[in-house]
Amino acid sequence: MGLFDKLNKHSDLVGEMSDRVGVDWEKALQQRPELAEQYRSAVLKCTQCRDVGACQGWLKTHDHADDAPDYCKNQGLFAELQGK
């Protein structure tokens, strides 16, 4: 898998996980443009995940969740953006 394919895949995973836990990046970035760097960091952090298969399975079985799974490298960021 090439670099750009990998980044696109993980950007999609971050986006899907965000949707499940109620994080609206579009709204957040409009209110706080400085979060763009955190979004990029979240995607890069996601590329280092060793549980991609588990994540994809979790996303398929959850339409909504209060929190990202414990293994999610961005769980803390999602919680912060949820105001937890």
C-alpha positions as YAML, in Angstrom:
chain: A
units: angstrom
residues:
- id: 1
  name: MET
  ca: [0.00, 0.00, 0.00]
- id: 2
  name: GLY
  ca: [1.40, 3.38, -0.99]
- id: 3
  name: LEU
  ca: [1.72, 6.29, 1.39]
- id: 4
  name: PHE
  ca: [-1.23, 8.25, 0.03]
- id: 5
  name: ASP
  ca: [-3.46, 5.17, 0.01]
- id: 6
  name: LYS
  ca: [-2.51, 4.52, 3.63]
- id: 7
  name: LEU
  ca: [-3.22, 8.13, 4.63]
- id: 8
  name: ASN
  ca: [-6.57, 8.05, 2.83]
- id: 9
  name: LYS
  ca: [-7.52, 4.78, 4.54]
- id: 10
  name: HIS
  ca: [-6.68, 6.10, 7.99]
- id: 11
  name: SER
  ca: [-8.29, 9.46, 7.33]
- id: 12
  name: ASP
  ca: [-11.47, 7.51, 6.57]
- id: 13
  name: LEU
  ca: [-11.09, 5.51, 9.79]
- id: 14
  name: VAL
  ca: [-10.62, 8.69, 11.85]
- id: 15
  name: GLY
  ca: [-13.66, 10.19, 10.13]
- id: 16
  name: GLU
  ca: [-15.82, 7.13, 10.76]
- id: 17
  name: MET
  ca: [-14.72, 6.85, 14.39]
- id: 18
  name: SER
  ca: [-15.42, 10.56, 14.84]
- id: 19
  name: ASP
  ca: [-18.93, 10.09, 13.47]
- id: 20
  name: ARG
  ca: [-19.61, 7.19, 15.82]
- id: 21
  name: VAL
  ca: [-18.55, 9.11, 18.94]
- id: 22
  name: GLY
  ca: [-20.21, 12.38, 17.92]
- id: 23
  name: VAL
  ca: [-17.18, 14.44, 16.99]
- id: 24
  name: ASP
  ca: [-17.99, 16.82, 14.13]
- id: 25
  name: TRP
  ca: [-14.62, 17.84, 12.71]
- id: 26
  name: GLU
  ca: [-16.15, 20.26, 10.20]
- id: 27
  name: LYS
  ca: [-17.90, 22.18, 12.95]
- id: 28
  name: ALA
  ca: [-14.90, 21.97, 15.26]
- id: 29
  name: LEU
  ca: [-12.55, 23.30, 12.58]
- id: 30
  name: GLN
  ca: [-14.90, 26.17, 11.77]
- id: 31
  name: GLN
  ca: [-14.94, 27.18, 15.43]
- id: 32
  name: ARG
  ca: [-11.27, 26.43, 16.10]
- id: 33
  name: PRO
  ca: [-9.14, 26.36, 12.91]
- id: 34
  name: GLU
  ca: [-6.06, 25.51, 14.97]
- id: 35
  name: LEU
  ca: [-7.50, 22.00, 15.38]
- id: 36
  name: ALA
  ca: [-6.43, 21.23, 11.80]
- id: 37
  name: GLU
  ca: [-3.01, 20.26, 13.15]
- id: 38
  name: GLN
  ca: [-4.64, 17.90, 15.67]
- id: 39
  name: TYR
  ca: [-6.69, 16.31, 12.89]
- id: 40
  name: ARG
  ca: [-3.56, 15.68, 10.84]
- id: 41
  name: SER
  ca: [-1.85, 14.26, 13.92]
- id: 42
  name: ALA
  ca: [-4.85, 12.01, 14.59]
- id: 43
  name: VAL
  ca: [-4.61, 10.55, 11.08]
- id: 44
  name: LEU
  ca: [-0.87, 9.99, 11.43]
- id: 45
  name: LYS
  ca: [-1.35, 8.41, 14.85]
- id: 46
  name: CYS
  ca: [-4.01, 6.13, 13.37]
- id: 47
  name: THR
  ca: [-1.51, 4.89, 10.76]
- id: 48
  name: GLN
  ca: [0.52, 3.45, 13.66]
- id: 49
  name: CYS
  ca: [-2.41, 1.40, 14.97]
- id: 50
  name: ARG
  ca: [-1.87, -2.35, 15.27]
- id: 51
  name: ASP
  ca: [-5.62, -3.04, 15.62]
- id: 52
  name: VAL
  ca: [-6.92, -1.83, 12.25]
- id: 53
  name: GLY
  ca: [-8.93, -5.01, 11.70]
- id: 54
  name: ALA
  ca: [-10.51, -4.72, 15.15]
- id: 55
  name: CYS
  ca: [-11.27, -1.05, 14.46]
- id: 56
  name: GLN
  ca: [-12.93, -1.84, 11.15]
- id: 57
  name: GLY
  ca: [-14.99, -4.57, 12.82]
- id: 58
  name: TRP
  ca: [-15.95, -2.23, 15.66]
- id: 59
  name: LEU
  ca: [-17.05, 0.45, 13.19]
- id: 60
  name: LYS
  ca: [-19.25, -2.08, 11.36]
- id: 61
  name: THR
  ca: [-21.04, -3.03, 14.58]
- id: 62
  name: HIS
  ca: [-21.49, 0.42, 16.12]
- id: 63
  name: ASP
  ca: [-23.69, 3.16, 14.70]
- id: 64
  name: HIS
  ca: [-23.10, 5.27, 17.80]
- id: 65
  name: ALA
  ca: [-20.95, 5.03, 20.91]
- id: 66
  name: ASP
  ca: [-20.17, 7.23, 23.88]
- id: 67
  name: ASP
  ca: [-16.44, 6.57, 23.54]
- id: 68
  name: ALA
  ca: [-13.94, 5.15, 21.10]
- id: 69
  name: PRO
  ca: [-12.65, 1.69, 22.00]
- id: 70
  name: ASP
  ca: [-9.80, 1.49, 24.50]
- id: 71
  name: TYR
  ca: [-7.28, 0.45, 21.84]
- id: 72
  name: CYS
  ca: [-7.96, 3.57, 19.75]
- id: 73
  name: LYS
  ca: [-4.86, 5.76, 19.68]
- id: 74
  name: ASN
  ca: [-7.12, 8.82, 19.38]
- id: 75
  name: GLN
  ca: [-9.50, 7.98, 22.21]
- id: 76
  name: GLY
  ca: [-8.21, 10.85, 24.36]
- id: 77
  name: LEU
  ca: [-8.53, 13.38, 21.55]
- id: 78
  name: PHE
  ca: [-12.09, 12.27, 20.82]
- id: 79
  name: ALA
  ca: [-12.97, 12.56, 24.52]
- id: 80
  name: GLU
  ca: [-11.43, 16.04, 24.63]
- id: 81
  name: LEU
  ca: [-13.43, 17.16, 21.61]
- id: 82
  name: GLN
  ca: [-16.59, 15.71, 23.18]
- id: 83
  name: GLY
  ca: [-15.91, 17.92, 26.20]
- id: 84
  name: LYS
  ca: [-15.23, 15.01, 28.58]
...
